[in-house]
């Protein structure tokens, strides 16, 4: 009888641990200073926050994006992952424009150009979705980070939401990332 109760308690703890995403900061201070892909360091994690070093108005380059907050995909959406590289060359080169993942996909990384310094040099967004997740989101909202990204800060989606797109405002500097599009995973169960 005692073993059965202990097993049920353990099973309940495993279930609860799988419901809430585990989040941690991932350092991009070295990787985003050079060309290539910077991404979450665990398979399937999604970005919930962007963190920057202090603004330098004379040289507010994209390599000031120092770290991201990556979160695990919550239960029950954990049955393998599909990745795509979204071409953001044109959208990140145009003022007042969104760069978005495909519906149902969440941002997991950014690819930047060689020796380039501006938002237009973010060429691709790496986006992922759980294989059992539909091509849609639960709930989405746009978060204005224009004030937040004007200083040394982390700018985040609200809890339970993950970044699916970035909005470039009216300049080429990092501080002109003006909005995040943040979404939850779909509400329906995959099973």
Buried (B, 14 or more C-beta within 10 A) or exposed (E): EEEEEEEEEEEEEEEEEBEEBEBEEBEBBEBBBEEEBBBBBBEBBBBBBBBBBEBEEEEBBBBBBBBBBBBBBBBBBBEEBEBBEBEBBEBBBEEEBBBBBEBBBBBBBBBBBEEBBBBBBBBBBBBBBBEBBEEEBEEBEEBEBBEBBBEEBBBBBEEBBBBBBBBBBEEBBBBBBBBBBBBBBBEEEBE
